[in-house]
Amino acid sequence: MGRLIAFLYGLASYLVFFVTFLYAIGFVSGLVVPKTIDSGMAGSMAEALIVNLLLMSLFAVQHSVMARKQFKQWWTQYVPKSVERSTYVLFASLALVLLFWQWRPMPAVVWQVDNPQIAGAIIGVSFVGWLLVLTSTFLINHFELFGLHQVVNNLAGRDMVQPTFKTPVLYKMVRHPIYLGFIIAFWVAPVMTVGHLLFAAVTTAYIFVGIFLEERDLVELFGDEYKRYRNRVAMVVPFWRRSS
């Protein structure tokens, strides 16, 4: 019964993540969803700046702290290891839901592309960024990354296999194709408002902080093998060795 409950919890956490991810595409792109990065009642610039920075900081702290090895060792004293990743994914998704809900628009336009054909092409490129994010997760192990693999193995009574270092397809050109996809999705926009620019700038800065923390963990896990990979393959700009 405990394994079944863990599986249902992991499945629910994954579904919350997937809906949140789809909403994020609409939120950033300004399409389909009821609340976007530029919609809602605009208040004062100071209030919007403070609230938005706090929302992004909350996500960044949660996302970084719960991913660290030391936190996991403490956290799994209270949460079963089988649902540790699912809990992380759920909390991250809820932090994003809060951001979407409470985000304050800052509608002043920084740049705007008026030509509809060019604007459509730009939106297409931004969707390529989102597709790159999703594709990159499947190239490694999408369902393990988002906690579903762990609860399925736990339900079946199987142990998780120890992680092995691999660099499939896109990972041979760039170490962090997921982050590259996010950068493309956030920055490539036919209309860039102050609020969108703030979101893109802060999240990009956080991405590079996250890369530093993540690579430190990967070096600890895989040692010289990852160091050689880091020296050989660019960080986020394909084939640009200076980005290492």
Secondary structure, DSSP 4 states (H G I P E B T S, - for coil): -HHHHHHHHHHHHHHHHHHHHHHHHHHHHT-SSSS-TT-S----HHHHHHHHHHHHHHHHHHHHHTTSHHHHHHHTTTS-GGGHHHHHHHHHHHHHHHHHHHPPP---EEEE---HHHHHHHHHHHHHHHHHHHHHHHHH-HHHHTTHHHHHHHHHTPPPPPP-----GGGGTBS-HHHHHHHHHHH--SEEEHHHHHHHHHHHHHHHHHHHHHHHHHHHHHTHHHHHHHHHSBSSSTT-GGG-
